[in-house]
Amino acid sequence: MINRRRFLQTATATAALAAQGFSGAALAQQALKTGAPAPFSFEDLKKRAQEMARSAYVAPQSPSPEILYQIDYDAHGKIRFKTDLALWADGPSEFPVTFFHLGRFFQKPVRMHVVEGGQAREIIYDSDYFDMPPDSPARKLPDNSGFAGFRFQEARGGKLDWRKNDWVAFLGASYFRAIGELFQYGLSARGLAVDVAVFGKNEEFPDFTHVYFETPQPGSNTVTVYALLDGPSVSGAYRFVMQRAASVIMDIESAVYMRQDVSRLGLAPLTSMYWYSEKAKTTAIDWRPEIHDSDGLAMWTGTGERIWRPLNNPPRIITSAFTDENPKGFGLLQRDRNFDHYLDGVYYDRRPSLWIEPQGTWGRGSIQLVEIPTDDEIHDNIVVMWVPSEPVRAGQAIEQRYRMHWAAEEPYPTPLARVVATRLGNGGQAGTARPKGVRKFMVEFIGQPLTKLPSGVIPKPVLSASRGEFSNILTEAVPNNVPGHWRTQFDLTVTGTEPVEMRCYLRNENEVLSETWLYQYHPTF
């Protein structure tokens, strides 16, 4: 298994692609080999995906698997693309494109193409596009072995050196990621999730097998990429219109066609890492106070409710479904931006939040959260996705549009007070014998509605739980001189080890003051 932590560090520092040049004036550079031109359009790509779904799946063939296996993490890190050959290194796009090399962990080739004037030409792989040691196993690969993935570099002539900095990367199956305004990679997205955490079935990972880069107009701050997806149960066509602003915004349009029935089809899926945070303090698990790319799932329901669900590192694989109709948005967020809460040079405090903004009508379904146990930070153990309510059958076509916001905060913040911390401890009162089977919860809120409370008014917590009894309920202003910073604490007495679903929000008489805190508690008594 790839070491995720080290790979993320490498991905922002290495370079990796070949440039394109064909006869058009916009691509005068002739350093790279290209194939013959062929007509291309998004509609044609969708028709191709639809036709593929009517046929049996044929897995992409890896060139020389025995050679690729020799390109391990260390050998892969020594293969660096010659950035002078980057696609659009001299324009017309502001953002040159570089490519990742194949290796042990990325063996399926992706065919890259550049599109201009409705014509697409394949970029032909050649080992000469890369700097590598004389004895690198990669030198033994055959011609046109393909690439593993690609990334967009920062703008030519911008404040950052485009040769050393990138802002979008697509690598592995249908995974991709982008940085936010804090200039740091973190969680990932992917084109599709198939049968995640379905009992008795293995998860399927369809691949982006062909990628097409549309040649932009000079000076544009957007780039457009098309991708063909293929897997045992599904094929599809995707269009990504990506904008590099303070944050990264992606408008995604997809059309997927089912080859087979699928038990759990995850649309607009996100994946992240959560090991531990301030919630529970396991003794000496690690020297750092917190380790996570995301600390919670935020939801804005179709009825307008704002919800915050802190993430868990559960004792076993847990799937939670939040039923909704036409949701306004959801995402995995990193709300804790205090470096002192992490103390790590990989900057967990800068990891981007990712918000999904549905476009059009999504209908009925559920936002599903899959939490997987982990004992290290190198594993992505969190998945969030939209799952349609109706079963997904062979022959079905699903079209979807949505916008992704890779940013520091959610793009449409709630006017209500937000949850900023969840803390757990032993129940009962300090200085007395603590009762068994009782857990204390402390939930902190910050927000404008809490700053406007009349003097002497204390907000009331509205609590509920799927089982158990509450006691020792107390709400108070946090004594740190921060306006609108309140906390509510309460004990929960419960028996057994089955999860408890909990809910809390603050109100003053009939006025709702905060978003809703949801939590899944796993008793360990």
Residue pairs with C-beta under 8 A, 6 or more apart in sequence:
1 378
1 379
2 73
2 105
2 378
3 73
3 378
4 273
4 377
4 378
4 379
4 380
5 346
5 377
5 378
6 73
7 73
8 185
8 186
8 346
9 346
10 77
11 151
11 166
11 169
11 171
11 185
12 165
12 166
12 185
13 164
14 77
14 80
14 81
15 80
15 81
15 82
15 83
15 86
15 98
15 163
15 164
16 79
16 80
16 81
16 98
16 99
16 100
16 101
16 130
16 151
17 81
17 83
17 85
17 86
17 87
17 96
17 97
17 98
17 99
17 100
17 129
17 147
17 150
17 151
18 31
18 32
18 81
18 82
18 85
18 86
18 87
18 99
18 123
18 125
18 126
18 129
18 147
19 29
19 31
19 32
19 84
19 85
19 86
19 87
19 88
19 89
19 96
20 27
20 29
20 32
20 34
20 87
20 88
20 114
20 121
20 123
20 213
21 27
21 28
21 29
21 30
21 31
21 32
21 34
22 34
22 37
22 114
22 116
22 121
24 116
24 117
24 215
26 91
26 92
26 116
26 215
27 88
27 114
27 116
27 215
28 90
29 89
29 90
31 84
31 85
32 85
32 123
32 124
32 126
32 129
33 123
33 124
33 126
34 114
34 121
34 122
34 123
34 124
35 121
35 122
35 124
36 121
37 119
37 120
37 121
38 119
38 120
38 121
39 118
39 119
39 120
40 113
40 115
40 118
40 119
40 120
40 212
40 226
41 118
42 226
42 237
42 239
42 253
45 212
45 226
45 228
45 237
46 237
46 255
48 228
48 237
49 228
49 229
49 230
49 235
49 236
49 237
49 255
49 256
49 257
50 235
50 255
50 257
50 397
52 230
52 235
52 257
53 234
53 235
53 257
53 258
53 259
53 395
56 259
57 230
57 231
57 232
57 233
57 259
59 108
60 108
60 109
60 207
60 209
60 230
61 109
62 68
62 102
62 107
62 108
62 109
63 102
63 109
63 141
63 142
63 145
63 146
64 140
64 141
64 142
64 145
65 107
67 137
67 138
67 140
67 141
68 102
68 103
68 104
68 107
68 137
68 141
69 104
70 104
70 137
71 79
71 101
71 102
71 103
71 104
71 136
71 137
71 138
72 103
72 104
73 104
73 105
75 103
75 136
75 137
75 138
76 101
76 103
76 104
76 105
78 132
78 133
78 136
79 101
79 103
79 130
79 131
79 132
79 136
79 138
80 130
80 131
80 132
81 98
81 99
81 101
81 129
81 130
81 131
82 129
82 130
82 131
83 89
83 96
83 98
83 153
83 163
85 129
86 96
86 97
86 98
86 153
87 93
87 96
87 97
87 98
87 114
87 123
87 213
88 95
88 96
88 97
88 215
89 96
89 156
91 156
91 218
92 215
92 216
92 217
92 218
93 215
93 216
93 218
93 220
93 223
94 155
94 156
94 157
94 158
94 216
94 219
94 220
94 221
95 152
95 153
95 154
95 155
95 156
95 162
95 167
95 223
95 244
96 152
96 153
96 156
96 162
97 150
97 151
97 152
97 153
97 213
98 150
98 151
98 153
98 166
99 112
99 123
99 129
99 147
99 148
99 149
99 150
99 151
100 106
100 147
100 148
100 149
100 150
100 151
100 169
100 171
101 130
101 138
101 147
101 148
102 109
102 138
102 141
102 145
102 146
102 147
102 148
103 138
103 148
105 172
106 148
106 149
106 171
106 172
108 148
108 173
108 207
108 209
109 125
109 145
109 146
109 147
109 148
110 146
110 147
110 148
110 149
110 150
110 207
110 208
110 209
110 210
110 211
111 122
111 146
111 209
111 210
111 211
112 122
112 123
112 146
112 147
112 150
112 211
112 213
113 120
113 121
113 122
113 123
113 210
113 211
113 212
113 213
114 120
114 121
114 123
114 212
114 213
114 215
115 212
115 213
115 214
115 215
115 226
116 215
120 212
123 147
124 143
124 144
125 143
125 144
125 145
125 146
125 147
126 143
126 144
127 138
127 139
127 141
130 138
132 138
132 139
148 171
148 172
149 169
149 170
149 171
149 172
150 169
150 170
150 171
150 211
151 166
151 167
151 168
151 169
151 170
151 171
152 166
152 167
152 168
152 223
152 242
152 244
153 162
153 163
153 165
153 166
153 167
154 160
154 161
154 162
154 165
154 166
154 167
154 244
155 162
155 221
155 244
156 162
165 183
167 178
167 179
167 244
167 248
168 176
168 177
168 178
168 179
168 242
168 248
169 176
169 177
169 178
169 185
170 176
170 208
170 211
170 225
170 227
173 190
173 205
173 206
173 207
173 208
174 190
174 191
174 192
174 205
174 206
174 207
174 208
174 227
174 229
175 188
175 189
175 190
175 271
176 188
176 189
176 190
176 191
177 185
177 186
177 187
177 188
177 189
178 185
178 242
178 248
178 250
178 352
178 404
178 406
179 185
179 248
179 352
179 406
180 247
180 248
180 350
180 352
180 353
180 406
180 407
180 408
181 246
181 247
181 407
181 408
182 347
182 350
182 351
182 352
182 408
183 350
184 347
184 350
184 351
184 352
185 351
185 352
186 272
186 293
186 294
186 334
186 348
186 350
186 351
186 352
187 270
187 271
187 272
187 273
187 293
187 294
187 332
187 351
187 352
187 354
187 380
188 270
188 271
188 272
188 380
189 268
189 269
189 270
189 271
189 354
189 404
190 269
190 271
191 206
191 208
191 227
191 229
191 236
191 238
191 254
192 206
192 229
192 231
192 234
192 236
192 254
192 256
192 265
192 266
192 267
192 269
193 203
193 264
193 265
193 266
193 267
193 269
193 383
193 385
194 203
194 204
194 205
194 206
194 231
194 233
194 234
194 262
194 264
194 265
194 266
195 201
195 202
195 203
195 204
195 233
195 262
195 263
195 264
196 203
196 264
196 266
196 269
196 370
196 383
196 385
197 203
197 264
197 317
197 319
197 370
197 372
197 383
198 263
198 264
201 263
204 231
204 232
204 233
205 231
206 229
206 230
206 231
206 232
206 233
206 234
206 235
206 236
207 229
207 230
207 231
208 227
208 228
208 229
208 238
209 228
209 229
209 230
210 227
210 228
211 225
211 226
211 227
211 228
212 225
212 226
212 227
213 223
213 224
213 225
214 223
214 224
214 225
214 226
216 222
216 223
216 224
221 243
221 244
221 245
222 241
222 242
222 243
222 244
223 241
223 242
223 244
224 239
224 240
224 241
224 242
225 239
225 240
225 242
226 237
226 238
226 239
226 240
227 237
227 238
227 240
228 235
228 236
228 237
228 238
229 235
229 236
229 237
229 238
229 256
230 236
232 259
232 260
233 258
233 259
233 260
233 261
233 262
234 256
234 257
234 258
234 259
234 260
234 262
234 265
235 256
235 257
235 259
236 254
236 255
236 256
236 257
237 254
237 255
238 252
238 253
238 254
239 252
239 253
239 254
240 250
240 251
240 252
241 250
241 251
241 252
242 248
242 249
242 250
242 251
243 249
243 250
246 407
247 352
247 405
247 406
247 407
247 408
248 352
248 404
248 405
248 406
248 407
249 403
249 404
249 405
249 406
250 403
250 404
250 406
251 359
251 401
251 403
252 268
252 401
252 402
252 403
252 404
253 399
253 400
253 401
254 267
254 399
254 400
254 401
255 397
255 398
255 399
256 397
256 398
256 399
257 396
257 397
258 392
258 393
258 394
258 395
258 396
258 397
258 398
259 394
260 394
261 391
261 392
261 393
261 394
262 392
264 368
264 387
265 387
265 388
265 392
265 398
266 368
266 383
266 385
266 386
266 387
267 385
267 386
267 387
267 388
267 398
267 400
268 356
268 358
268 385
268 386
268 400
268 402
268 404
269 383
269 384
269 385
270 331
270 332
270 354
270 356
270 382
270 383
270 384
270 385
271 380
271 382
271 383
271 384
272 292
272 293
272 294
272 332
272 380
272 382
272 384
273 292
273 293
273 294
273 374
273 377
273 379
273 380
273 381
273 382
274 292
274 293
274 294
274 295
274 311
274 312
274 313
274 371
274 374
274 381
274 382
275 286
275 291
275 292
275 313
275 374
275 375
275 376
275 377
275 381
276 282
276 285
276 286
276 290
276 291
276 292
276 313
277 290
277 291
277 292
277 295
277 310
277 311
277 336
278 289
278 290
278 336
278 341
278 421
278 422
278 423
279 310
279 422
279 423
279 424
280 424
287 343
288 342
288 343
288 344
289 340
289 341
289 342
289 343
290 336
290 341
290 342
290 348
291 342
291 344
291 348
291 377
292 311
292 334
292 348
293 332
293 334
293 348
293 351
294 311
294 332
294 333
294 334
294 351
294 353
294 382
295 310
295 311
295 333
295 334
295 335
295 336
296 308
296 309
296 310
296 311
296 332
296 333
296 335
296 419
297 308
297 309
297 311
297 330
297 331
297 332
297 333
297 367
297 369
297 384
298 306
298 307
298 308
298 309
298 330
298 331
298 332
298 333
298 355
298 410
299 305
299 306
299 307
299 309
299 322
299 324
299 327
299 329
299 330
299 367
300 306
300 307
300 327
300 328
300 329
300 330
300 412
300 414
301 307
301 322
301 324
301 327
301 328
302 324
302 325
302 326
302 327
302 328
304 328
305 516
306 414
306 416
306 515
306 516
307 322
307 515
307 516
307 518
308 418
308 419
308 515
308 516
308 517
308 518
309 320
309 322
309 369
309 517
309 518
309 519
309 520
310 419
310 422
310 517
310 519
311 371
311 382
312 318
312 371
312 520
312 522
313 371
313 373
313 374
313 381
314 371
314 372
314 373
314 520
314 522
315 373
315 522
315 524
316 373
317 370
317 371
317 372
317 373
318 370
318 371
318 499
318 520
319 368
319 369
319 370
319 371
320 368
320 369
320 371
320 520
321 366
321 367
321 368
321 369
321 387
322 366
322 367
322 368
322 369
323 364
323 365
323 366
323 389
324 364
324 365
324 366
324 367
325 363
325 364
325 365
326 358
326 361
326 362
326 363
327 358
327 362
327 367
327 386
328 357
328 358
328 412
329 355
329 356
329 357
329 358
329 410
329 412
330 355
330 356
330 367
330 384
330 386
331 353
331 354
331 355
331 356
331 384
331 405
331 410
332 353
332 354
332 382
332 384
333 353
333 354
333 355
333 409
333 410
334 348
334 349
334 351
334 352
334 353
335 353
335 418
335 420
336 349
336 420
336 421
337 349
337 350
337 408
338 349
339 347
339 349
341 349
342 348
342 349
352 406
352 407
352 408
353 405
353 406
353 407
353 408
353 409
353 410
354 404
354 405
354 406
355 404
355 405
355 407
355 410
355 411
356 386
356 402
356 403
356 404
357 402
357 403
357 404
357 405
357 411
357 412
358 386
358 401
358 402
359 401
359 402
359 403
360 400
360 401
362 386
362 400
363 388
363 389
364 388
364 389
364 390
365 386
365 387
365 388
365 389
366 386
366 387
366 389
367 384
367 385
367 386
367 387
368 383
368 384
368 385
368 386
368 387
369 382
369 383
369 384
370 382
370 383
370 384
371 381
371 382
372 379
372 381
372 382
372 383
373 381
374 381
388 398
392 398
405 411
414 447
414 515
415 447
415 448
415 449
416 447
416 449
416 512
416 513
416 514
416 515
417 445
417 446
417 447
417 448
417 449
417 450
417 484
417 486
417 506
417 513
417 514
417 515
418 445
418 446
418 447
418 514
418 515
419 443
419 444
419 445
419 514
419 515
419 517
420 444
420 445
420 446
420 485
421 442
421 443
421 444
421 487
422 441
422 442
422 443
422 444
422 517
422 519
423 441
423 442
423 443
423 444
424 439
424 440
424 441
424 442
424 521
425 439
425 440
425 442
426 434
426 438
426 439
426 440
427 434
427 435
427 438
427 439
427 440
427 471
427 472
427 491
427 492
427 493
428 434
428 435
428 438
428 440
428 472
428 491
429 472
435 493
436 525
437 493
437 494
437 495
437 523
437 525
438 471
438 491
438 492
438 493
439 491
439 492
439 494
439 521
439 523
440 472
440 489
440 490
440 491
441 489
441 490
441 491
441 492
441 502
441 519
441 521
442 487
442 488
442 489
443 487
443 488
443 489
443 504
443 517
444 478
444 485
444 486
444 487
445 485
445 486
445 487
445 488
445 506
445 513
445 514
446 482
446 484
446 485
446 486
447 484
447 513
447 514
448 484
449 484
449 511
449 513
449 514
450 459
450 483
450 484
450 485
450 486
450 506
450 513
450 514
451 483
451 484
453 459
453 508
457 508
458 475
458 476
459 475
459 486
459 488
459 506
459 507
459 508
459 513
459 514
460 475
460 506
460 507
460 508
461 473
461 475
461 488
461 490
461 504
461 505
461 506
462 503
462 504
462 505
462 506
462 507
463 470
463 473
463 490
463 502
463 503
463 504
464 502
464 503
464 504
465 492
465 494
465 500
465 501
465 502
465 503
466 500
466 501
466 502
467 494
467 498
467 500
468 492
468 493
468 494
468 495
468 500
469 492
469 493
469 494
470 490
470 491
470 492
471 490
471 491
471 493
472 489
472 490
472 491
473 488
473 489
473 490
474 488
474 489
474 490
475 486
475 487
475 488
475 489
475 506
476 486
476 487
477 485
477 486
478 485
478 486
478 487
486 506
488 504
488 506
492 500
492 502
492 521
494 500
494 521
494 523
495 523
496 523
497 522
497 523
497 524
497 525
498 523
499 520
499 521
499 522
500 520
500 521
500 522
500 523
501 518
501 519
501 520
502 517
502 518
502 519
502 520
502 521
503 516
503 517
503 518
503 519
504 516
504 517
504 519
505 512
505 513
505 514
505 515
505 516
505 517
506 512
506 513
506 514
507 513
507 514
